[in-house]
């Protein structure tokens, strides 16, 4: 009877652990199912989970702040930015960005400096760098990077800031972690009451599996929170001479060609937008307004025609008399 009770307790703990293990595929805020953490948001591989230790993980989880949320839900958003700019010296500008990131408490993820050849055969440097800075300093960091250019209107080629809300993912992981901790606690209680060696071995195996899941889940939560705490900025630095337009005297045909193409694109965009508004807005509105007017006019025309026919018929009858 005692053995049966012990087996039932082990089975119940295994069921709790398996329920916690079910949401291994995480649903992102955009509804897409994924089995892995997005490594590009971290700038590399996700951090390794801490080494397994065979004692209760309650203290670690509480110290890390993964306890059940109460009250308002904390929004966890991962913000990243991409920037492409033109500078006088990409190498010097890259050094400035490195110092700026480190001064803000961030770090360099990757950096690359190489040379490319222009159409005129001149070698010019090009640099790519990815840094991480505190999320609350992202705007300040972008302003400092854009301050490296000479003419912001021309030398900032592109700028993109993206955000991913991972609050639901972290909430699901924390719920899963609580279930795993409950299973771990129950298995520890069962192990204390086990007498037979085969029962102890079975419980030990189940406890090892549960603790592995706890470590993985803790690592995923830590990864998401670190990614939200530090924003990644990718910067492409191009030398000004690489984009220098062809100049004849004071005439710049390359610039004029770009302006003409841009004007053509703007004109085409205006015509397409106008066509869309005409088809989807103007025509339905005119149809709603014009149809009643058309029916009313047609009704009065038929009525006038009938009166005229009646009058003509009457006049014809009188003449015959």
N, C-alpha and C positions, 0 to 999 in steps of 0.2 A: 504493500500500500504506500509506503514511504517512497519507494522507487518510482511508482506511478506518479505521485505528486511532484517529484523532482523533475521527471520527464515533461510533465505538463508545464511546469514553470519555465523550463528551457525552451519549449516550443513557443510559449507566449512571448518570451524575450526575443526569440528569433523573428516572430511575426512583427513585433514593434520595429526591430532593426530593418526588416525587409520593407516595411511601409515607409520608413525614413529614406531608404535607398531608392525608392521608385522614381522620384523626380530628378534622376541623374541628367536627363536632357532638360536644359533650362529654357524657358520661354522668354524671349526678349520682349522689350516693350513694344516692338513693332510686330509681334505675333509670330516670329520665325523661330523654329525649334533649332537648338544648337547643342552639341554634346561637349563643346570645348569653350574655354574662355577666349575672347578675341585678343590674341597676343599683340596685334598691331596697336591696340590702345595703350599697351604698356611700353612699347618700343622694343620688345624682345620677348623671351619666354616668361611665362608666369613664374613667380617665386616658388621655391620648393616649400612644402609643408614641413613643420618642425618634426624632429625625430620622435618616434613613438616611445612613450614611457608607460609602463604598466601601473599607472595609478589613475585615480579619477581625474577627468579633465575639467571638472566644474570650475575650479579656481582659475584655470587659464582662460576659459571662455568668459567668465565674469570680469576678469581684469582687462580682457581685450574689448569689452563693451558689446558682446554679442547676446546679451540677455534679451528677453522678450520685450519688444517695444511697448511703451505705455503712453497713451495720450496721442499727440500729434505725430504723424509719420515724418521722419527725416527724409527729405528728397536727396537722392544720391545721383548726381549727374556727372558724366565723364565728358569733359570739354577738350577738344583738340583744334589746332589751327594749322593752316598751310599758307605760306607766303612766298611769293616770287618777286624779287626786287633787282634793280640795277644799281650797282655801286662802282666807285672808282677802282677799288682794290678788294676783290672778294676775300683774299687771305686776311687782310687787316680787319675787315668787317666780321669775319668768322671769329677772330680772336676777341673782338668786342662783344659778340653774342655769348661766347663762352664765359667771359668774365661777368657779364650781366646775369646769366643764369645761375652761376655759382654764388654771386652776391645776393641773389634772391632766395638762396637756400635750395636751389635746384641742382641739376647735373646734366652732363652731355650724354646722350644716348648713342649717337653715331655722328661722325664727321668725315667728309670726303672732299679733297682738294685735287683737282686735275686740270689739264690744259686741253683746249679745243682749238681748231683752226677755222678762221673766218673764210669767207669767199675770196677775199683778197690775199689769202695765204699768211695772215698774221696769227700767231699763237696768242691766245688770251686765256686767263685762268677762269675756272668755274668752280664754285663750292656748293656743297650740300651739307646741311647740318640739322640734326634733330636734338632738341633740348627739352628738358622737363622743368617746369617752374610751378610754384604753388598756384592752385586754380584761382585763388582770389587776386593773384597778381598777373593774370593772363593779359588783361587789357593793357596794363602798364608795360609789360614785356613787349607786346606788339607795337605799342607807341614808340618805345625805344628802338626797336628794330627798324621801323619805318622812318625813324629820325636819321638813319644812316644814309638815306637817299638824298640826292641834290634837289630834284624836282618831284615831289610826290605825285603830281598829276600825270607825269610821263613815266617815271622810274618805278612805280609800283605796278607791276604787270598783272598780278592777281592776288587776291586775299580771300580766304575761305575759313570760316569758323563753324565747327560742327559740334553738336551736343547729343549725348545718348543718356536717357534716363534709365538707370538700372535699379531703381528703387524696388520694383516688383521682384527682380532676380535676387537681390539681397534679402528681401523679406522671405522669399521661398527657401533660400539657403539657411537662414536663421531658424525657420520653422523645422526644416529637416535636421538641423543640428540639435535642436531641443529634443526631438524624437530619438535621435541616436544617443544622446546623453541619458535619456530615460531608460533606454535599453541597456546601456552600459551599467547604470546603477542597479538595475534589476539583476543583471548577470553577476555583478559583484556580490550581491546578497545571496544568490543561489550558490555561488562558489564557496562562500563561508559555511554553508550548511551541508555541502556535499561531503560524503564519506568515502565512496568508492573511487578508485583511481580512474576508471573509465569515464565516470561522470565528470570528474575534474578536467580530464583531457578534452571532453566534448565541450564543456563550458569555456575552457581556455581558447579553443579554436574559434568559437562564436564570439568571444570577447575580443580576440585579435582582429577578426573581420570588422566588428563594429568600430573599434578604435582606428582602424585604417580609414574607414569612411568618415569618422570625425576629423581626422587630420586633413583629408582631402577637402572636406567642406569648409574647415577653418581656413585652409589656404585659399580657396575660391573667394570667401568673404573678404579676406585680407587683400587679395588681388583687386577686387572691385573697389574697395575703400581707398587703397593706395592710388589706383587709377583715377578716382574722382578727386583725390587730394592734390595730385600733381598732373597738370595739363601738359600735353605734348605739343611742341611747336616745330613744324618742319619748314625750313627756310632754304630756298634756292637763290643763290647769289650769282649774278651774271655781271661780267665786266662791261662798263659803258661802251668801250671801244668795239665790243662784239656786236652791239646794236646801233652803232653810229651810222646815220643815214648818209647816202651819197649826196654830196654838195657840189654844185657848179656855181661858183661865185656866191651869191646869196640865195640862189635858187636850189631848193631841195626837192627834186622830182620824186624821190622815194616817199617823202612825207605827204606830198600832194596826192600821190597814188593811193596811199593809205586813207587819206581823207575822202577821196572819191569813192573808194570801195565802201568805206563806212557810211557815206551818204547814200550809196546805192542800197546797202543793207537796211538803213533806216527807212528809206522810201518804200522798199519792198515790205518791211515790217508794218508800216503804216497802212499800205494797201490791203494786206492780208487781214489786219485787225479791223479795218473798215468793212471788208467783205464779211467777216464773222459777225460783226454787229448788225449789218444789214440783214443777213440771212436769219440769224437767231433772235434778233430783237425788233428791227424795224418792220420786216415783212409780217410777222405775227401781229404786231400792234396795229399796222395798217389794215390787216385782214379783219381784225376784230372791229375796228372803227368803220371800215368801208362797207362791210357786208350789210349791216343794218341800213345804212344810207342807201345802198343799191336797192335793197328790197322795198324800202319806202318809196323811192323814186319810181321803181317799176310798178308798184301798186297804184300810185297816182296817175301814171301814164295810161295804164290799162283802164282806170276809172274814167279818165278824160276821153279815151278812145271810145268807150262804151257810150258815154253821153253824146259824143258826136255822131256815133252810128244811130243812136235812138233819135236824135234830132233830124238827121238826114232821112231816116225812115218816115218820120212824121211829115216832113216837108214834101216828100215824094207822094205820100198818101193824099195830102191836101191838093197837090197839083192834079192828081188823077181825078179828084172830085170835080 
